[in-house]
């Protein structure tokens, strides 16, 4: 049996005693680090050993992402890969239908999203939050209070301020740190990509690969915020207000690798309220029309004019979807319109991810007056709605 482990695993195994937590001496662990530091793999290995140590005891280990879909295409696949590597995978022990479970030495692993209501009320012995910076604080609190032995989290420190970081002050919490240097198993091609971010290497600068933010976060595993964050000053709220003067809707199309985003935008004077309604890749009009009808949207939806055929198909299905009228520099103009307001965002992990990562492009350390074409699906939907309804004041 090949049980290869990395130094990132050794750090975790040294910091947390499996016999101690198995007795209910609960600990909270935060594992922060760079890309390919093997922190997620190391946590999976640790949990497999925890399960072996507690063979036949009926321990419940729940593994969470922000959404179930993300859980199944990331950490679940990593878990199955580790079982195969350790020679422990048995298809008879796997149940794929929700909730997906795997029986291991008489214990059960569950794979869930924090967006599932049943996730918040269930009890478990171990809760593992993969990419914890995308997890809502209230969901974490509800799950953590129902966890007996260990709550463990991992993340790339892609922001400089987050509620997770405050846990470091707690006596019952251990924070660990790892970088790609702690992973001797990293593929050479991936290592080359990470090293290319280093701004202190002249060749990286010459090839316009150097990026101070990417190097800090994904190379050194240090907390940082993207330079030139576009919507930096926002207020997070729990619900969309009911006393809104104007409500409009926007939609940005996504097909296979990016989501279609539908956003609800409200305005009261200088206050702008934004709520994500839909965020899923959708490659045909029938599925998208069905989703819109479920949302029961009252009013027109302004959509990306780049796909007039899809808009026509939606119109033919009785939906009031219209193409936004773009013009030269309309992206920057729309961003400026949004930023004229006090921006209030309804709490949501997808919206938080976009807010924390949507920034102005930078080349060779020089900031350009143009945004990156990423982390902008909700923002583009908002921009379409604002462009067609509000004007610069």
HUHU-V609688 format. One record per residue. N is the residue number from 1. PHI is phi in degrees with one decimal (* if undefined). Layout:
N;PHI + N;PHI
This chain:
1;* + 2;-96.1 + 3;-112.8 + 4;-75.4 + 5;-128.9 + 6;-114.1 + 7;-65.5 + 8;-63.0 + 9;-66.1 + 10;-58.5 + 11;-63.0 + 12;-68.1 + 13;-64.1 + 14;-76.1 + 15;-84.0 + 16;-125.5 + 17;-89.3 + 18;-61.1 + 19;-60.1 + 20;-69.4 + 21;-68.8 + 22;-66.6 + 23;-87.4 + 24;93.3 + 25;-83.5 + 26;-63.7 + 27;-137.1 + 28;-108.8 + 29;-123.9 + 30;-113.4 + 31;-114.4 + 32;-106.8 + 33;179.1 + 34;-79.3 + 35;-64.7 + 36;57.4 + 37;-81.0 + 38;71.8 + 39;-65.8 + 40;-66.8 + 41;-58.3 + 42;-65.1 + 43;-65.4 + 44;-59.2 + 45;-59.6 + 46;-62.4 + 47;-68.7 + 48;-65.3 + 49;-68.5 + 50;-58.4 + 51;-66.0 + 52;-62.5 + 53;-61.7 + 54;-103.2 + 55;-52.9 + 56;78.4 + 57;-95.8 + 58;67.6 + 59;-68.0 + 60;-112.5 + 61;-117.7 + 62;-107.7 + 63;-112.4 + 64;-116.6 + 65;-122.6 + 66;-60.1 + 67;-132.6 + 68;-58.6 + 69;-58.8 + 70;-66.7 + 71;-60.9 + 72;-73.3 + 73;-97.7 + 74;-125.0 + 75;-68.5 + 76;-62.7 + 77;-64.3 + 78;-64.1 + 79;-62.9 + 80;-62.8 + 81;-61.6 + 82;-69.7 + 83;-59.4 + 84;-63.4 + 85;-64.5 + 86;-89.1 + 87;69.0 + 88;-114.2 + 89;-76.2 + 90;-137.1 + 91;-57.0 + 92;-66.2 + 93;-87.8 + 94;-103.4 + 95;-122.1 + 96;-82.3 + 97;-63.3 + 98;-64.1 + 99;-76.8 + 100;-65.6 + 101;-134.8 + 102;-136.6 + 103;-86.4 + 104;-140.6 + 105;53.6 + 106;78.8 + 107;-120.0 + 108;-123.5 + 109;-98.0 + 110;-113.9 + 111;-120.6 + 112;-141.3 + 113;-111.1 + 114;-68.2 + 115;-79.2 + 116;-84.7 + 117;-58.6 + 118;-68.6 + 119;-68.4 + 120;-77.7 + 121;-100.4 + 122;-82.6 + 123;-99.2 + 124;-158.3 + 125;-88.1 + 126;-133.2 + 127;-121.3 + 128;-115.8 + 129;-103.1 + 130;-83.4 + 131;54.6 + 132;-64.9 + 133;-69.1 + 134;-95.9 + 135;-94.5 + 136;-71.9 + 137;-60.0 + 138;-64.1 + 139;-64.0 + 140;-60.1 + 141;-62.8 + 142;-64.1 + 143;-76.0 + 144;-60.8 + 145;-68.9 + 146;-106.8 + 147;-111.4 + 148;-91.5 + 149;-100.4 + 150;-158.9 + 151;-111.2 + 152;-129.8 + 153;-135.6 + 154;-138.0 + 155;-170.2 + 156;-89.2 + 157;-78.2 + 158;-78.6 + 159;-131.6 + 160;-97.4 + 161;-141.6 + 162;-161.8 + 163;-61.4 + 164;-60.0 + 165;-64.1 + 166;-68.0 + 167;-65.9 + 168;-62.0 + 169;-79.7 + 170;-79.1 + 171;-68.2 + 172;-92.5 + 173;-120.0 + 174;-112.5 + 175;-107.9 + 176;-117.3 + 177;-138.8 + 178;-146.3 + 179;-129.6 + 180;-62.3 + 181;-65.4 + 182;-87.4 + 183;-126.0 + 184;-72.5 + 185;-95.3 + 186;-65.0 + 187;-63.0 + 188;-55.7 + 189;-66.1 + 190;-70.1 + 191;-59.1 + 192;-61.3 + 193;-63.6 + 194;-64.0 + 195;-64.4 + 196;-68.3 + 197;-76.4 + 198;-61.5 + 199;-75.5 + 200;-87.3 + 201;-104.0 + 202;-59.5 + 203;-66.2 + 204;-63.2 + 205;-66.2 + 206;-61.7 + 207;-90.7 + 208;58.6 + 209;-96.3 + 210;-63.5 + 211;-151.4 + 212;-60.7 + 213;-65.9 + 214;-62.2 + 215;-67.8 + 216;-62.0 + 217;-78.7 + 218;-94.2 + 219;-101.3 + 220;-96.8 + 221;68.8 + 222;-103.5 + 223;-71.4 + 224;-160.1 + 225;-108.7 + 226;-55.7 + 227;-66.6 + 228;75.4 + 229;-56.8 + 230;-76.2 + 231;-113.0 + 232;-80.4 + 233;-97.9 + 234;-133.0 + 235;-119.3 + 236;-92.4 + 237;-127.5 + 238;-85.5 + 239;-139.4 + 240;-74.6 + 241;-61.7 + 242;-94.2 + 243;-96.0 + 244;-106.6 + 245;-71.4 + 246;-133.9 + 247;-129.2 + 248;-133.8 + 249;-131.0 + 250;-134.1 + 251;-143.7 + 252;-112.6 + 253;-77.6 + 254;-139.0 + 255;-118.4 + 256;-106.7 + 257;-101.5 + 258;-134.8 + 259;-82.6 + 260;-77.6 + 261;-115.1 + 262;-116.3 + 263;-128.1 + 264;-103.8 + 265;-124.9 + 266;-122.0 + 267;-135.4 + 268;-125.7 + 269;59.5 + 270;-94.3 + 271;-101.9 + 272;-114.7 + 273;-115.7 + 274;-127.3 + 275;-134.4 + 276;-75.6 + 277;-107.2 + 278;-153.0 + 279;-157.0 + 280;-147.8 + 281;-57.6 + 282;-142.0 + 283;-106.1 + 284;-148.8 + 285;-66.3 + 286;-62.8 + 287;-66.9 + 288;-67.7 + 289;-62.0 + 290;-62.7 + 291;-64.7 + 292;-64.9 + 293;-65.8 + 294;-64.2 + 295;-68.9 + 296;54.3 + 297;-74.3 + 298;-101.6 + 299;127.9 + 300;-81.8 + 301;-117.5 + 302;-94.0 + 303;-125.0 + 304;-60.2 + 305;-75.6 + 306;-70.6 + 307;-129.2 + 308;-64.0 + 309;-64.2 + 310;-65.5 + 311;-63.4 + 312;-61.4 + 313;-60.8 + 314;-68.3 + 315;-61.8 + 316;-66.0 + 317;-95.4 + 318;85.5 + 319;-102.7 + 320;-89.9 + 321;-112.5 + 322;-130.1 + 323;-80.3 + 324;-69.6 + 325;-91.7 + 326;-89.1 + 327;-153.7 + 328;-57.2 + 329;67.7 + 330;-69.2 + 331;-64.7 + 332;-63.5 + 333;-62.5 + 334;-64.8 + 335;-61.5 + 336;-62.1 + 337;-61.7 + 338;-62.8 + 339;-74.0 + 340;-70.0 + 341;-106.9 + 342;-80.8 + 343;-92.7 + 344;-117.4 + 345;-114.2 + 346;-73.9 + 347;-51.2 + 348;-168.2 + 349;-63.9 + 350;-67.6 + 351;-67.4 + 352;-63.5 + 353;-60.2 + 354;-69.3 + 355;-62.2 + 356;-82.9 + 357;-127.8 + 358;-82.4 + 359;-143.8 + 360;-71.2 + 361;-66.2 + 362;-140.2 + 363;-129.0 + 364;59.2 + 365;82.4 + 366;-103.8 + 367;-78.6 + 368;-101.0 + 369;-87.0 + 370;-151.3 + 371;-79.9 + 372;-66.6 + 373;-96.4 + 374;-163.4 + 375;52.1 + 376;-133.8 + 377;-67.7 + 378;-68.2 + 379;-63.9 + 380;-65.9 + 381;-59.8 + 382;-63.4 + 383;-63.8 + 384;-61.3 + 385;-63.8 + 386;-68.3 + 387;-57.9 + 388;-91.6 + 389;-128.4 + 390;-109.8 + 391;-130.6 + 392;-58.7 + 393;-109.5
